[in-house]
Amino acid sequence: MAQEDLFKKLVAHCKEYGYVFQSSEIYDGLGAVYDYGQNGVELKNNIKKYWWDSMVLLHENVVGIDSAIFMHPTIWKASGHVDAFNDPLIDNKDSKKRYRADVLIEEQLAKIEDKINKEVEKAAKRFGDAFDEKQFRETNARVLENQQKWDALHNRFAKALNDGNLDELRQIIVDEEIVCPISGTRNWTEVRQFNLMFSTEMGSTADGALKVYLRPETAQGIFVNYLNVQKTGRMKLPFGIAQIGKAFRNEIVARQFIFRMREFEQMEMQFFVKPGTELDWFEKWKTTRMNWHKALGFGDENYRFHVHEKLAHYANAAVDVEYKFPFGFKEVEGIHSRTDFDLSQHEKYSGKKIRYFDPELNESYVPFVVETSIGVDRMFLQVLSAAYCEEQLENDTRVVLKIPPVLAPVKLAVLPLVKKDGLPEIARRIIDDLKFEFNCQYDEKDSIGKRYRRQDAIGTPFCVTVDNQTLEDNSVTIRYRDSMEQERVAISQLSSIIGQQVSYKNLFAKI
Ligand code: ATP
């Protein structure tokens, strides 16, 4: 299936099965704002638990906080967001559509990369086992020509970004003959900067009201609480503070469903370290975070690191974890070495000392920070993109969400084969017994086959069927979502069979 079709189907599936709804749908929706339905909220909560526990339970030197969305407006001046949290935007005069200039150029780079990869794939097929990819990439004329093009464009783009040169960004778009996908023309406006922060007013009177921002990241809530946590928790460097919470960005181009939203949720951890050790910690967190992703079992080849072309004003190293979405490799998480920029800025703007007294060195200094920052919603989309499958069966097809059991919204469905002979009562008793451990669903409507399909479509990993034999020997069949195999087991075994498969502990052991 073409990848775009797959993505369209996934979006429709999310709506049909209670995962994601357009916000304010009965009023025709609100751009790039979404609501999570009855299954979506469960998956989201499970993703958050996986992240939170992997930070706070597994690391004795990482603790959590929950800071407010509203913060003193000077925080955003100090952090640089008021002056520099901008995206370069460009409009196409014919379609009147707005784009991010940097994204247009990144897509052009991806196209060249695609050409190279296709060439390599073709050759790999042709040469079979004898294929030496490294040698091919270094010697094939077409690959070399495209690689040179890519390098030249990449260098020019990186320089324009680093210099903040908007004219040059536009010139690259013109020189590369990039067209608007809607109008197909190259009739572009100038490139302008656009600040992404939402603002509102706090206070009752117009003159007395204070302009406040809806936070565009959760990180600053951690920085301004650094001293509170360090002192009250008697934390010693290195230590981390984790937080999950909403963030808001007035994104220029809000496409691709929940990939880019105006209201979204972040899971961020700021790790405070001794100056000079930050790049070692950066490497350690890169490994830990990549392992966290790969432990879900969606295929190691679908992940890669992407090193930033342009370092943000606060960073001395930065990398993205990218996943191969149906629309290409895209960022899921950012890992940044933020130096002492944020804490130093807050010292300057607040006039308060924000330091760490190092008992070993007998001196105080501003700690350096390594950050890991991942979007809950983007992770949600990553899980569903990886999980969505259409399978051709012998006489049928099925859509199944192969969500790792530990993250699945509903863990088991209990299905009486028929609505009589006391089978529904037994099914209810099984649920009553297991509902304290697992999210269970009861379903007695339609044929058993239809019920299995419904559970496949929402990703329920286990279906337990109660039949006449249950009356005789207290056994049931358990059907496994991915293999569709069925097994006869005692009711008393269910808790341990399912418990084993949905345990976070097993997942953590892989990190
Ligand atoms: P992008 O380049 O995609 O705009 P970013 O580099 O600005 O992202 P960060 O500021 O590093 O993103 O934010 C950290 C994480 O927060 C991202 O990796 C992503 O998962 C998530 N995120 C950022 N912006 C959005 C958004 N508008 N909608 C959903 N998730 C987002």
Residues whose N, C-alpha, C, O or C-beta is under 5 A from the ligand:
A	BS01	ATP	R249 E251 I258 F259 R260 M261 F264 E331 V332 E333 G334 S373 I374 G375 D377 R378
